[in-house]
Amino acid sequence: MGRFTTHQRRADRVTTDGPEARGELSSQQRAALPPQFEAVGEALASGSGTIAACEVAGTLLARDGLALDEALDGLATTARLVLGTEPDFAATRAFTVAWSEAVLGYLHGLSCDDPLTGLASLAHLRSRVSDVYRGEPGAGAPVSQSHALVVVAAPPWPDAASGRDDVLTRAMRTAQLGDTARAVFAGPETIGHVAPGRVVVLAGRDERIGRRVGLLRRMLDGGAVPHTRVWIEGLPDSDEAAGRLLDELTRV
């Protein structure tokens, strides 16, 4: 009985262990794989680790417009075809996270509003800055004189007191920055979320902007998000340079 058990365990390892215990996909298996799952199938067959292959497959399927349930069905079909089992948790998690991030990135690119904070998305803010350079509004005056960016940057999170750094907490605090900025810049200004804890206001550059920035700084220090920095960032001479400036402001 002991010898049988030993031989059985060795046989189990032949079908479940690392790359030395497995081989390549057969031509029949390869032909039966769902679209975009060949790399996942190869990783399963070789035992080389499926996380990276699942991330790539999840991203590609999201970009192809495949629904998550259909994509997960493809992953399950691949695992059953190659190993005769369901996909493990780590592979499923990597696949699902990659699919979700790809979909969110696509939606953020389309949407005028950031879905978590309700503020203008970076893409929309960038579009509004381009509108200014095309002459609406402020035609007749250089953009560097007619408009500016007001940058609102909260201290790094998590703060020492709470130790919390989850996505929802950061989004709520960023939304607080936006709400306070909107109380001061209550007109047609565009207020966008460019990075965690960082908000940018595209505002008209007039004699009131300095007073507004001072008021915003006092309101934030008074309770909303203390120790927040607020400054005026001048717009450069060209739209392309303004795009590079916004890119710099996304780096926290």
Secondary structure, DSSP 8 states (H G I E B T S, - for coil): -HHHHHHHHHHHHHHHS-GGG-----HHHHHHS-TT-HHHHHHHHHTS-SHHHHHHHHHHHHHTT--HHHHHHHHHHHHHHHHSS---HHHHHHHHHHHHHHHHHHHHHH-SB-TTT-SB-HHHHHHHHHHHHTTTTTTTS-HHHHEEEEEEE---SS-TTT----HHHHHHHHHHHHHHHHHHS-SS-EEEEEETTEEEEEEE-STTHHHHHHHHHHHIIIIISTT-EEEEEE--SSHHHHHHHHHHHT--
